[in-house]
Amino acid sequence: MSNRAVLEVIALDAEDAVAAQAGGADRLELVTDMAADGLTPSRATFAAIRAAVDIPLRVMLRVADGFAAGDIDVLVRKARELRSEGAEEFVLGFLDAGGHPDLVAVERLVAELEGRPWTFHRAIDHAADRDALRKALADLPGLDTYLTAGSPAGVDAGIPTLVAEAGRAGEPGYEPQILVGGGLRLEHLPALLAAGIDAVHIGGAARPGGWAGPVDAEAVREWRAVLDA
């Protein structure tokens, strides 16, 4: 098995997925509606992407902008639909009004996943207490990744936090992999890799034409080359 760093790319459709895989992506995060920072894609979109590529897909479970869970019954229904279509990996994360993990919503949705792997997304960057959040979620089945910039302001501000958390790998709450995303640029990679961080997540960086344009395989390939250097 390869020990290379994980490169995850956001895909909105099958065209994105094919380009990302061609550029060297290891995994895709599937979303729709980036104006709302990424919501759950349709069952048909998942099926089309699954048919187009053979790398792992993590599907967003989120029905409203922001980090409140919204209608948990809708989330559960969408999770069931996607699982019935073959989805095996997911992305989710909810906070209550005080910035604490919404354990009722998270635990209900995680129960629906029945141990499938999932990422807690950038809600951690908006939490009242990152350490407390990690420890509150530590025993949930399937949680193997935190998508984080280290700060709500993005990676520029978050690198000290990311490096510090990487140094706690293996402690309770710090076993999941750190997947860095949120204003990430190529020049951030040396410091992150030196700290032992081995997974990155890109969205707009894979789209030279902006979100109105598709993923560009050459842009992804540039990230792959820097990670592998």
VEXSE-568183 format. One record per residue (C-alpha): residue in three letters; x, y, z; residue number from 1. Coordinates in steps of 0.25 Angstrom, whole numbers, plus 5000, padded with zeros to 4 digits. Layout:
N
- r / x / y / z / k
- ala / X / Y / Z / NUM
...
***
This chain:
229
- r / x / y / z / k
- met / 5000 / 5000 / 5000 / 1
- ser / 5005 / 5014 / 4996 / 2
- asn / 5009 / 5023 / 5008 / 3
- arg / 5008 / 5036 / 4999 / 4
- ala / 5000 / 5047 / 5005 / 5
- val / 4985 / 5047 / 5002 / 6
- leu / 4980 / 5057 / 4992 / 7
- glu / 4965 / 5060 / 4993 / 8
- val / 4958 / 5068 / 4983 / 9
- ile / 4943 / 5074 / 4983 / 10
- ala / 4935 / 5069 / 4971 / 11
- leu / 4921 / 5074 / 4967 / 12
- asp / 4919 / 5064 / 4955 / 13
- ala / 4925 / 5053 / 4947 / 14
- glu / 4933 / 5062 / 4939 / 15
- asp / 4940 / 5068 / 4951 / 16
- ala / 4942 / 5054 / 4956 / 17
- val / 4949 / 5049 / 4944 / 18
- ala / 4958 / 5061 / 4943 / 19
- ala / 4962 / 5060 / 4958 / 20
- gln / 4965 / 5045 / 4957 / 21
- ala / 4973 / 5047 / 4944 / 22
- gly / 4981 / 5058 / 4952 / 23
- gly / 4985 / 5049 / 4963 / 24
- ala / 4974 / 5051 / 4973 / 25
- asp / 4973 / 5039 / 4983 / 26
- arg / 4959 / 5042 / 4988 / 27
- leu / 4947 / 5052 / 4985 / 28
- glu / 4938 / 5059 / 4993 / 29
- leu / 4924 / 5060 / 4987 / 30
- val / 4915 / 5072 / 4989 / 31
- thr / 4906 / 5082 / 4982 / 32
- asp / 4903 / 5096 / 4983 / 33
- met / 4916 / 5103 / 4987 / 34
- ala / 4909 / 5116 / 4989 / 35
- ala / 4904 / 5109 / 5002 / 36
- asp / 4918 / 5104 / 5004 / 37
- gly / 4914 / 5090 / 5000 / 38
- leu / 4901 / 5082 / 5002 / 39
- thr / 4897 / 5068 / 5000 / 40
- pro / 4897 / 5064 / 4985 / 41
- ser / 4886 / 5056 / 4979 / 42
- arg / 4886 / 5041 / 4978 / 43
- ala / 4886 / 5042 / 4963 / 44
- thr / 4899 / 5051 / 4964 / 45
- phe / 4906 / 5041 / 4973 / 46
- ala / 4902 / 5029 / 4964 / 47
- ala / 4908 / 5036 / 4951 / 48
- ile / 4921 / 5040 / 4959 / 49
- arg / 4922 / 5025 / 4964 / 50
- ala / 4920 / 5020 / 4950 / 51
- ala / 4931 / 5030 / 4945 / 52
- val / 4943 / 5027 / 4954 / 53
- asp / 4948 / 5016 / 4963 / 54
- ile / 4954 / 5024 / 4975 / 55
- pro / 4948 / 5026 / 4988 / 56
- leu / 4936 / 5036 / 4989 / 57
- arg / 4932 / 5043 / 5002 / 58
- val / 4918 / 5049 / 5001 / 59
- met / 4914 / 5062 / 5009 / 60
- leu / 4902 / 5060 / 5018 / 61
- arg / 4898 / 5075 / 5020 / 62
- val / 4884 / 5081 / 5016 / 63
- ala / 4886 / 5096 / 5020 / 64
- asp / 4897 / 5106 / 5020 / 65
- gly / 4904 / 5108 / 5033 / 66
- phe / 4907 / 5097 / 5044 / 67
- ala / 4893 / 5095 / 5050 / 68
- ala / 4888 / 5081 / 5046 / 69
- gly / 4874 / 5086 / 5041 / 70
- asp / 4864 / 5075 / 5038 / 71
- ile / 4871 / 5063 / 5043 / 72
- asp / 4860 / 5054 / 5038 / 73
- val / 4863 / 5059 / 5024 / 74
- leu / 4878 / 5056 / 5026 / 75
- val / 4875 / 5042 / 5031 / 76
- arg / 4866 / 5040 / 5018 / 77
- lys / 4877 / 5045 / 5009 / 78
- ala / 4888 / 5036 / 5016 / 79
- arg / 4879 / 5024 / 5014 / 80
- glu / 4877 / 5027 / 4999 / 81
- leu / 4891 / 5029 / 4997 / 82
- arg / 4895 / 5017 / 5004 / 83
- ser / 4885 / 5009 / 4996 / 84
- glu / 4892 / 5015 / 4984 / 85
- gly / 4905 / 5009 / 4989 / 86
- ala / 4911 / 5021 / 4996 / 87
- glu / 4921 / 5016 / 5007 / 88
- glu / 4928 / 5028 / 5012 / 89
- phe / 4922 / 5041 / 5017 / 90
- val / 4925 / 5056 / 5022 / 91
- leu / 4917 / 5062 / 5033 / 92
- gly / 4918 / 5071 / 5045 / 93
- phe / 4908 / 5080 / 5053 / 94
- leu / 4909 / 5090 / 5064 / 95
- asp / 4899 / 5095 / 5074 / 96
- ala / 4896 / 5110 / 5076 / 97
- gly / 4907 / 5111 / 5086 / 98
- gly / 4918 / 5105 / 5077 / 99
- his / 4918 / 5091 / 5084 / 100
- pro / 4916 / 5078 / 5076 / 101
- asp / 4902 / 5075 / 5073 / 102
- leu / 4903 / 5061 / 5079 / 103
- val / 4888 / 5058 / 5077 / 104
- ala / 4889 / 5061 / 5062 / 105
- val / 4903 / 5055 / 5060 / 106
- glu / 4900 / 5042 / 5067 / 107
- arg / 4887 / 5040 / 5060 / 108
- leu / 4893 / 5041 / 5047 / 109
- val / 4905 / 5033 / 5050 / 110
- ala / 4896 / 5022 / 5055 / 111
- glu / 4890 / 5022 / 5041 / 112
- leu / 4904 / 5020 / 5035 / 113
- glu / 4906 / 5007 / 5043 / 114
- gly / 4921 / 5008 / 5044 / 115
- arg / 4924 / 5014 / 5031 / 116
- pro / 4936 / 5023 / 5030 / 117
- trp / 4933 / 5038 / 5031 / 118
- thr / 4940 / 5052 / 5032 / 119
- phe / 4936 / 5063 / 5042 / 120
- his / 4937 / 5075 / 5034 / 121
- arg / 4941 / 5089 / 5036 / 122
- ala / 4930 / 5091 / 5047 / 123
- ile / 4942 / 5088 / 5056 / 124
- asp / 4948 / 5102 / 5052 / 125
- his / 4936 / 5109 / 5057 / 126
- ala / 4935 / 5101 / 5070 / 127
- ala / 4935 / 5108 / 5084 / 128
- asp / 4946 / 5098 / 5088 / 129
- arg / 4953 / 5089 / 5078 / 130
- asp / 4959 / 5080 / 5088 / 131
- ala / 4946 / 5078 / 5095 / 132
- leu / 4939 / 5075 / 5082 / 133
- arg / 4950 / 5064 / 5079 / 134
- lys / 4948 / 5058 / 5092 / 135
- ala / 4933 / 5058 / 5091 / 136
- leu / 4933 / 5051 / 5078 / 137
- ala / 4945 / 5042 / 5081 / 138
- asp / 4937 / 5029 / 5082 / 139
- leu / 4928 / 5030 / 5071 / 140
- pro / 4929 / 5019 / 5061 / 141
- gly / 4935 / 5022 / 5047 / 142
- leu / 4941 / 5035 / 5050 / 143
- asp / 4954 / 5035 / 5044 / 144
- thr / 4957 / 5049 / 5039 / 145
- tyr / 4956 / 5064 / 5042 / 146
- leu / 4955 / 5074 / 5031 / 147
- thr / 4961 / 5086 / 5037 / 148
- ala / 4968 / 5099 / 5033 / 149
- gly / 4972 / 5101 / 5048 / 150
- ser / 4964 / 5114 / 5048 / 151
- pro / 4951 / 5120 / 5043 / 152
- ala / 4960 / 5130 / 5036 / 153
- gly / 4967 / 5119 / 5028 / 154
- val / 4980 / 5112 / 5027 / 155
- asp / 4988 / 5125 / 5027 / 156
- ala / 4984 / 5127 / 5042 / 157
- gly / 4982 / 5112 / 5045 / 158
- ile / 4996 / 5106 / 5043 / 159
- pro / 5000 / 5107 / 5057 / 160
- thr / 4988 / 5100 / 5062 / 161
- leu / 4989 / 5089 / 5051 / 162
- val / 5004 / 5087 / 5055 / 163
- ala / 5001 / 5086 / 5070 / 164
- glu / 4989 / 5076 / 5067 / 165
- ala / 4998 / 5068 / 5058 / 166
- gly / 5008 / 5067 / 5070 / 167
- arg / 4997 / 5061 / 5078 / 168
- ala / 4994 / 5049 / 5069 / 169
- gly / 4990 / 5037 / 5076 / 170
- glu / 4984 / 5044 / 5088 / 171
- pro / 4969 / 5042 / 5092 / 172
- gly / 4962 / 5050 / 5082 / 173
- tyr / 4974 / 5052 / 5073 / 174
- glu / 4974 / 5038 / 5066 / 175
- pro / 4967 / 5043 / 5053 / 176
- gln / 4975 / 5048 / 5041 / 177
- ile / 4976 / 5063 / 5040 / 178
- leu / 4971 / 5066 / 5026 / 179
- val / 4975 / 5081 / 5023 / 180
- gly / 4966 / 5090 / 5015 / 181
- gly / 4961 / 5104 / 5015 / 182
- gly / 4969 / 5114 / 5008 / 183
- leu / 4980 / 5104 / 5006 / 184
- arg / 4991 / 5108 / 4996 / 185
- leu / 5003 / 5101 / 4990 / 186
- glu / 5013 / 5109 / 4999 / 187
- his / 5006 / 5104 / 5011 / 188
- leu / 5010 / 5089 / 5008 / 189
- pro / 5025 / 5089 / 5013 / 190
- ala / 5021 / 5093 / 5027 / 191
- leu / 5009 / 5084 / 5028 / 192
- leu / 5017 / 5072 / 5022 / 193
- ala / 5029 / 5074 / 5032 / 194
- ala / 5019 / 5074 / 5043 / 195
- gly / 5014 / 5060 / 5039 / 196
- ile / 5001 / 5064 / 5033 / 197
- asp / 4999 / 5055 / 5021 / 198
- ala / 4985 / 5059 / 5015 / 199
- val / 4980 / 5071 / 5008 / 200
- his / 4967 / 5075 / 5002 / 201
- ile / 4965 / 5085 / 4991 / 202
- gly / 4953 / 5091 / 4984 / 203
- gly / 4955 / 5105 / 4977 / 204
- ala / 4970 / 5102 / 4975 / 205
- ala / 4966 / 5091 / 4966 / 206
- arg / 4958 / 5100 / 4957 / 207
- pro / 4966 / 5111 / 4950 / 208
- gly / 4953 / 5117 / 4944 / 209
- gly / 4946 / 5118 / 4958 / 210
- trp / 4934 / 5110 / 4963 / 211
- ala / 4927 / 5113 / 4950 / 212
- gly / 4937 / 5104 / 4943 / 213
- pro / 4941 / 5090 / 4944 / 214
- val / 4952 / 5083 / 4951 / 215
- asp / 4965 / 5084 / 4943 / 216
- ala / 4974 / 5071 / 4943 / 217
- glu / 4986 / 5079 / 4941 / 218
- ala / 4983 / 5087 / 4954 / 219
- val / 4981 / 5075 / 4962 / 220
- arg / 4994 / 5069 / 4956 / 221
- glu / 5002 / 5081 / 4961 / 222
- trp / 4997 / 5078 / 4975 / 223
- arg / 5000 / 5063 / 4973 / 224
- ala / 5014 / 5066 / 4969 / 225
- val / 5017 / 5075 / 4980 / 226
- leu / 5012 / 5065 / 4990 / 227
- asp / 5020 / 5054 / 4984 / 228
- ala / 5033 / 5062 / 4983 / 229
***
